[in-house]
Amino acid sequence: MAKYSVCMTCFNEFPTVRESIGSLLSQLNTEYEVVVVDNFSKDGTYEALQEFGRSHGVKVIQRHCSRGMGRQIALENSTGEYVIANLDLDDIFLPVLQGLVAGYHRRAEGKLMAAFNSPPTPGGKAGWSQNVTIGPRELIKSIGGWRDLNIYEDWDIWSRAARADGYRWTSLRFARNDSLPSEAKGALNRLRRRIERYRNRIRLGLVVFTPGEKVGLSQRVAYATARITSPFHPPLSGQDPGFDSFDQGLYVDLVETRGVPDLASGLLG
């Protein structure tokens, strides 16, 4: 049985999948297992993953699912005491994972810790950023795991962990790519994601627009569509709508692990 389960999801990542998973596997030892849930990719991603299954023991599962449900399926098909999630196969991973795990055990043991690929702005907030989330399997199971969301699935599980004082965060450059997901590319796909984002905010009890925010026509159309379709997607409970994933009181400084060369390069990058 592995100590750490790397749980991943993907859809149509063929241009980067080999280099991405290769950059990950080169950092792992026998304490790690890798489970990938593929959302029926149509571009050869699944076949490439199967090659890694034969050569490196990567467990590959095909399911029609949202990103959140894919993470949950990967969790349920893994065995590690600790779960490492949110790594995407359009990223090339820097050699910092072992140092990050060591830092987690030193500074956030027993919690669910998110490490953001881009640091917050000086005001304490951050824009869209990749993250890697590490935590004990038992904690993740106790708060209900990942739910069937394609957007805000990470915020949702962090928020539920925070209600049990089980969330911490840090900043670490762990990947070369920090671009939008492939499904967000193209005008129509961006509109669909905006509708889904607004609808999920409604389901989670979050404010969609802040007071005084300038709202354009396309945003109004997306919001109206989200409101119309939200009754078909039941509201979600258990999270804290006021939760801030960049709460400075929940920040953990991994500076003391700078003695690990690979992690130091990520912290300073």
NORPEDA-V973398 format. One record per residue. N is the residue number from 0. SS is DSSP state (@ for helix, = for strand, . for the rest). PSI is psi in whole degrees, -180 to 180 (none if undefined). NEAR is the number of other C-alpha atoms within 8 Angstrom. Layout:
# NORPEDA-V973398
N&SS&PSI&NEAR, N&SS&PSI&NEAR
This chain:
# NORPEDA-V973398
0&.&134&4, 1&.&155&11, 2&.&-34&10, 3&=&133&13, 4&=&118&17, 5&=&110&11, 6&=&119&16, 7&=&156&16, 8&=&157&16, 9&=&161&12, 10&.&118&9, 11&.&61&10, 12&.&29&13, 13&@&-40&10, 14&@&-26&6, 15&@&-9&11, 16&@&-42&13, 17&@&-47&10, 18&@&-38&8, 19&@&-56&13, 20&@&-28&10, 21&@&-41&8, 22&@&-26&12, 23&@&-51&10, 24&@&-30&7, 25&.&-16&6, 26&.&-8&9, 27&.&153&9, 28&.&-166&5, 29&.&-8&6, 30&.&-11&8, 31&=&145&12, 32&=&155&13, 33&=&126&11, 34&=&124&15, 35&=&128&13, 36&=&117&15, 37&=&126&15, 38&.&56&13, 39&.&59&9, 40&.&149&12, 41&.&8&7, 42&.&13&8, 43&.&-1&9, 44&@&-46&13, 45&@&-43&13, 46&@&-39&7, 47&@&-40&11, 48&@&-37&12, 49&@&-33&10, 50&@&-42&8, 51&@&-27&10, 52&@&-42&11, 53&@&-37&8, 54&@&-29&6, 55&@&5&6, 56&.&16&9, 57&.&130&13, 58&=&122&8, 59&=&129&12, 60&=&135&8, 61&=&124&9, 62&.&145&9, 63&.&116&7, 64&.&160&9, 65&.&173&10, 66&@&-43&12, 67&@&-45&15, 68&@&-35&12, 69&@&-42&15, 70&@&-41&15, 71&@&-41&11, 72&@&-43&9, 73&@&-43&14, 74&@&-47&11, 75&@&-18&7, 76&.&19&7, 77&.&172&10, 78&.&-10&11, 79&.&151&13, 80&.&-32&11, 81&=&146&11, 82&=&133&15, 83&=&116&13, 84&=&174&11, 85&=&4&12, 86&=&131&12, 87&=&147&8, 88&.&13&13, 89&.&8&11, 90&.&150&12, 91&.&119&14, 92&=&130&10, 93&.&155&11, 94&.&64&10, 95&.&-1&11, 96&@&-44&10, 97&@&-41&10, 98&@&-39&11, 99&@&-44&9, 100&@&-42&9, 101&@&-42&9, 102&@&-38&11, 103&@&-50&11, 104&@&-32&8, 105&@&-36&7, 106&@&-16&9, 107&.&24&12, 108&.&133&8, 109&.&-10&8, 110&.&173&13, 111&=&114&16, 112&=&129&13, 113&=&129&12, 114&=&118&11, 115&=&135&14, 116&.&-28&14, 117&.&134&11, 118&.&158&8, 119&.&161&10, 120&.&168&7, 121&.&-26&5, 122&.&-3&5, 123&.&-1&9, 124&.&166&8, 125&.&152&10, 126&.&-161&5, 127&.&132&4, 128&.&142&9, 129&.&156&10, 130&=&160&10, 131&=&134&12, 132&=&131&12, 133&=&137&13, 134&=&166&14, 135&=&140&12, 136&@&-44&10, 137&@&-37&7, 138&@&-46&13, 139&@&-42&12, 140&@&-40&8, 141&@&-27&7, 142&.&8&9, 143&.&1&7, 144&.&-164&9, 145&.&145&12, 146&.&171&10, 147&.&72&10, 148&.&145&11, 149&.&-18&9, 150&.&139&10, 151&.&12&10, 152&@&-30&13, 153&@&-49&9, 154&@&-42&8, 155&@&-48&11, 156&@&-34&13, 157&@&-43&11, 158&@&-43&13, 159&@&-35&12, 160&@&-40&15, 161&@&-33&11, 162&.&-23&9, 163&.&22&6, 164&.&43&7, 165&.&23&11, 166&=&137&13, 167&=&162&13, 168&=&159&13, 169&=&-180&12, 170&=&131&10, 171&.&128&11, 172&.&104&12, 173&.&-7&11, 174&=&152&10, 175&.&-28&9, 176&.&137&7, 177&.&44&10, 178&.&172&4, 179&.&149&6, 180&.&153&7, 181&@&-33&7, 182&@&-8&5, 183&@&0&9, 184&.&141&9, 185&.&143&6, 186&@&-46&6, 187&@&-41&6, 188&@&-37&10, 189&@&-39&10, 190&@&-44&9, 191&@&-42&8, 192&@&-36&9, 193&@&-43&10, 194&@&-47&12, 195&@&-39&11, 196&@&-46&10, 197&@&-42&12, 198&@&-41&13, 199&@&-34&11, 200&@&-40&12, 201&@&-45&13, 202&@&-34&12, 203&.&0&12, 204&.&22&9, 205&.&152&9, 206&.&134&7, 207&.&-48&7, 208&.&135&6, 209&.&152&6, 210&.&132&4, 211&.&-3&4, 212&.&136&6, 213&.&123&4, 214&.&120&7, 215&.&172&6, 216&@&-46&6, 217&@&-34&6, 218&@&-40&9, 219&@&-41&9, 220&@&-45&8, 221&@&-41&12, 222&@&-44&11, 223&@&-42&8, 224&@&-41&9, 225&@&-41&12, 226&@&-41&10, 227&@&-39&7, 228&@&-12&9, 229&@&-31&11, 230&.&-21&7, 231&.&-3&5, 232&.&103&7, 233&.&149&7, 234&.&155&8, 235&.&142&8, 236&.&172&5, 237&.&-19&5, 238&.&170&11, 239&.&109&8, 240&.&-22&7, 241&.&4&5, 242&.&135&7, 243&.&113&5, 244&.&-11&8, 245&.&29&11, 246&.&120&8, 247&@&-25&6, 248&@&-14&4, 249&@&5&9, 250&=&139&10, 251&.&133&9, 252&.&120&7, 253&.&17&9, 254&@&-32&7, 255&@&-11&6, 256&@&14&11, 257&.&-15&10, 258&.&-17&6, 259&.&109&8, 260&@&-46&7, 261&@&-40&9, 262&@&-39&15, 263&@&-40&12, 264&@&-35&9, 265&@&-41&12, 266&@&-33&11, 267&@&-11&5, 268&.&none&5
